[in-house]
């Protein structure tokens, strides 16, 4: 993929004025800095995870990149375009999916929303039919086309929104919680679709999500934002190391036994024949499972991924906490 910077963010800030009631007929005004001097580059064709706890500034950043919000300071460029100054021009080159909102017309059948977008984006007829057929097939929308959007489940609507965002062949796709409300099979289908889209068409993808599996399966790079500041930019493996995150191996044995001994894992809970073992996320689960299977009578097991907010909480330790070990080639921790 090219090294060309497709998305450029330089020292961008977003400050909101917030008023709250402090007494009878009295209101207090304060300034809230939602995004605080962040800078990054995204190359054309990259798939990047943009993650952080609730209220960190992720959606605010996406809204500035699309032109919905105007930055309070700094410089933004997407494909060489200033989003807030040329929003209409940029709209033809980007696609956006907000998990909590829909771009579909609520009372119309799904297909009517697509027909309206066909006209709004002035998509050539042949290209529209080709894209629609492909998206309907890959996202499993055939039986939903004549259903009013208000009658769709959250998962069905999310698939419909993803298709709507891609009808005009955008060069960059912003996804804000795209798998929210999806069942396991639908999540797998959406992830496979996004991988193929990136591989075949070189679509640049910026993904915000709390589902770590979305990031692990789609993104080679991850950025972490907290309290409006970019605090990490690098590989996902490096994030696990910096955050000292742990996965959990749940082991069901044939009978109740003493706590399993399998370093570097440690038993954190025992309930009869079931035991929970925590182990570093950087360690291979396959190696650990093979070691346990060789020494213990297994019935079943499962691996639980670390919660993304727990990873971030560990990484963003308070100054009173002792610093973690240095991490080499794990990405950049930004102070």
Helices and strands as residue ranges (DSSP letters): E 5-23, E 26-43, E 47-51, H 58-66, E 73-78, H 87-91, E 94-98, H 110-120, H 125-139, G 142-144, G 149-151, H 154-166, E 172-176, H 184-201, E 204-208, H 212-218, E 221-226, E 229-234, H 236-243, E 246-253, E 266-271, E 274-280, H 285-295, E 298-304, H 308-315, E 332-333
